[in-house]
């Protein structure tokens, strides 16, 4: 699936729920499918700042594509991380850097997340794009 | 406060009626009636305060102290009247011992800067406690760094209470004690009288961070013989942006101003400026007139309800909440002080406080999560933070029940 097809699939899933508690249940469930980061990558270097909860994010580069693994000590955060990774993981650095991440607004998440949570989500997106940018620069050199 | 004393109803507040005084309590959040349990962060405002501010701007707004015109006279009377109300509320001897600030933080910083400049030298010490809010840590760290002085800490035990065994030794060489009366993170009501007495035996003045105390208990600065107290208007049902520093006249007179400008001067020439008397030498610039008048209105409002009734309602609710929260499986309180204000910090199982706070929010229940600007005490318990529910007299047992139901719902959703 392309990045946008994946985003559209999430938007469609969310449209099935009218109640925010149900949406949260769904987010928590998604967190359980999060590709887990290996313990050795759970270092301070891989911690994302701007979250009240802790998030570790690790990027692997294989066959020209970036694969993300992550974890968090908070389950809602884990669910949010999981959605972002579902959308962006397994794509080329260029696709990730150029991606227009619209699903967060489309499902109304930004308005419902607490400001700290929302800041955390934005710093994670930023970090993911930075990783991709770094890998893109690296691949252009080699 | 939570105590073993039986609950009596002789000062019973009519909660339904009282809640009508607070417009915001009647709004909904995500389709649920609001349950506001974040009162330690800020309290809601009664109509009396909102209207006082409106009347100030619509009826008498003008600059205080210097105008010859009628409105300036009215504004000055209202502003100075508010100062007198605050003085009466805390039992100060003189109105000029009341300095208007922006809040607790500014009051503490003022003392750190002014008292520090005058009295703290290399090798001296400042004594705080392990239970402090960052605003009663950082100003002293900054002062100690600048003066090459030492910051000493009263240790805290597992229950979240001060360990005062070595207090007399800790006090040696200390220039000022600055401690919280009630802990914002755990709700512990600290035995400040003991510390004041011990400090005074060695001739050391004491500042109390009363941000979490003045709204929950009777304050009598003369009876306590405390030298300074700082608190915020917005935590005692008044407006944001206004706070109080009380200082004994004899100390304030010895302390230099920390900000220069209008209001604080008597005469200015390019050669020499002489400073105004108390309290004005500490109030440079045009003050927050509306804020001060709003704070005075908050105190009038509390007095009209009757402070014993307000405190008794809180005491009843605190006991009720303590018992209700104990029924939640796997809930553990962080801090188990024997003497506690209506502040409950807790964790449930291994659920992250941030997750629980968010699920409570979606049910219309406002609590605080995180370290509550008191990282050292969170480190003491090796936790990143807690969920904190903090009560005010306008909260109801029904709201506590909704909190408990909300926590249970959160646990069902979040437990892995």
Interface residues (C-beta under 8 A of the other chain):
Chain A: X20 X21 X24 X25 X28 X32 X52 X53 X54 X73 X74 X75 X76 X77 X112 X113 X114 X116 X117
Chain B: X30 X351 X352 X354 X355 X357 X358 X359 X361 X362 X363 X369 X370 X384 X385 X409 X413 X414 X416
